[in-house]
Amino acid sequence: MGAVIGDILPLALGVAISPIPIIAAILMLLSPRARVTGVGFLIGWVLGIVVAVTVFTLLSSILPAEDPTAAQPIKGVIQLVLGALLLLLALRQWRGRPQPGEEPTMPKWMQAIDKITFPKALGLGFLLSAVNPKNLLLAASAGVTIGAAGLDGGAIVLVIALFTVIAASTVLVPVVGYLFAADRLRGPLDALRGWLTKENATIMAVLLLVIGVAIIGKGIGSF
């Protein structure tokens, strides 16, 4: 189980270091209905991660069993495809980064966050974690790793729980922190939002490049 945890940690960090969801959470915490929408977004974010990883773990676990000491071509092919897709996303992010002096363009739905309700915040959190292409690919990679490891049920639940806690941490910490120290966190959260908005594309491009290369390397090693 230790080897599996080591393999999924970078993937969990890849989900955690996602500027758009963090910015969305911060905007909700700076809105008039901060406590309601912030908690709703956090619940949706966690549920999306759990569902995505669990689905891919189950799909991976039904693949034909392979000798762990021998080559694993099916797992290798899947990892190569996922790694290549992450590299393509990295290239897209890098090419779409704002030029010097140019203001970054953020999604239009962020302009309506002040009016968002609890159900919509929950749904948005779920979509950004479970349906967002980058997070979906990372969840798929984690699921393939977990499902192909031959762990028992209890170990699988533990690994998925660990993945979820790490992946959700960057949304969990500001939301929970705001519930206990709202006034003191407004300034730092606003400053963090501004920096993430400016550097979003660059952060994601570098992150996806590193993780994509690592997954391709694991895929090659499976043959």
N, C-alpha and C positions, 0 to 999 in steps of 0.2 A: 504493500500500500504506500510505503514511503516514496518509492520511485514514481508512482502515479501522481502523488501530491506534488513532487518536484516538477513533473511535466506540466501540470495544470496551473501552477502558480503564475508563470508569465502570462498565460491566457487570461487568468482572473484579473491580473493587473492591467492587461490590455482593455478589458471591459471597464475597470474602475477609472482608468485615465481616459475618460470620454468627455471632452469639453462641453459638447452640446447638452447632454443630460445634466451636468453639473450647473451650467449656466441656467437651464430651465428651472432647476431646483432653487437656485439662488434668487431668480426673478420672482418665484412664488413666495419665497421667504421675505421678499421686500414688498410684496403686494398687501392690500388691505386684509385679505383673508389668508394670511400666511400660515397659520396653524392648521387650518382645515385642508388647504390645497397642498401644503408641504407634506403632511402625513399621507394624503391620498396618493401623491406622486411617489413617495417612498414605497408604499405598499405595492403599487403597480410595478415599480422598478424591480423589487425583490421577486414578485410573482413571475414576471417575465423571464428573469434569469433562471429561476428554478424550472419553469416549464420548458424553456429552450434546451437547457443542459439535460434534463431528464428525458425528453423526447429523443435526442440524439444518442444518449446513453442506451436507451432501449433499442433503438434501431441498430446501433453498432453491436449490441450483445446478441442479436439474432443472426449476425453474419456467420458463415461457416467457421467453426472453431479451427484455430491454427496452433501448431506447436510453438510455444513461446521461445524455444531454443532455436527454432528454424526461421527461415525467411518468412515474412508476413506481407505478401504482395498486395492483398486487398487493402489492408491498413495503409500500406505505403502509397498506393495509388490515390486513396482518399486524401491523405495528408499532402501529397504533391498538388492535387487539384485545389485544396483549401489554401495552401501556401501561395500558389500562383494567383488565386483570386484576391488574396490580401495584398500582394504586390501590385496588382492592378488598381486596387483601391488606394494604395499609398501613392501611386503615380497620379491618380485623379486628384487626390487631396493636394499634392505638391503643385500641380499645374493650376489648381484653382485658388491658391493662396493669394491674398491681396498684395499688390505691388507697393513699394515704398510711397507713403503719402495717400494711399487709397484706403478708404474705410471698408472694413470687412462687411460682407452681406450676411445677415442672419435670417433664419426662417421667419416667414410672415406670421406664423402662429404665435411667435413670442410676443408680438405686439398686443395680443389679446389675453395675455396671461392674467392681467388684473381682473378680468371678468370670468375667469375659469371657475368651474364648480368642482366639488369633490369627485363625482363620477368621471368627469372629463380629465381631471388631474390623474386619477388612477389609470384610466385608459391610456393617457399619454405616456405615463411611466412604463406601462406594459409594452406599448408599441416601440418605444425607444430602446428597450432592453431585449425584447424577444423578436422584433421584426426588423429593426435597423440592420442593414446588410453587414456592417462591420461587426457588430456584436453577435449577430447570427452566425457568422463564420467562426468567430472565436468560441462561441458556445458549441458549435458543431465539432470543432477541433478538440475541445475538452471532452465532449460526449464520446467521440471516437476513442480517445485515450482511455477514458474510464470504462467504457463498455467492452473494449478489447483486452482489458487487463485480467479478466477472469476473477474479479473480486466477488465475495459473498454479498448478500443483500445489505447487511449492516454496514460493511465497509463502503459500499457504494453510496448509501445514504450519508455517511460521515464525510466522504470526499465531496459530494455534491453540496452539502451544507457548508463545508469550508470554502469551496469555490464561490458560493453565493455570498458569504460574509465578506470575503475579500473584494469581490466584484462590485458589491453594493456599498462598500465602505465610504466612497467619496460622496455619495448622496446621503447615506445614513448619518455620518458625522455632522454635517451642517444642519440637517433637519433636527436631529436630537439635541444638538447644541443650542439651536435656536429656541427650542421649547423651554430650556432652562436659563438662557442668558440672551434674550432677544435684543435688548438695547445695546449690549456690548458688542454684538456680532454684526450689527448693521453696517458699520464702516468697513471692517475687513471683508465682509461678503461682497460689498459693492466694488471694492478695489479688486478682489479676485475675479469677479464677473468681467470687469473691464479688461484685465490681462488675458483671461481665457478667450474672450471674444476676439481680441487682436491676434492671438497666437494659435487659434484653434486649428487651422489647416496645417501649419507647420508641425505642431505637436502630433497630430494624427498621422501625418505622412511618415514621420520618423518612427513612430510607434508601430505602425502597420508594416513598415519595411523590416524592422528588426524581428518582429514576431513571424512575419511571412517567411523570411530566410530561415529562421529557426525551425519552423514546421516543415519546410522543404528539406532541410537537413535531416530531420527525423524520418521523413518519408523515404529519402534515399537510403537511410540506414536500415529500413525495414526490408529491403530486397536482399 
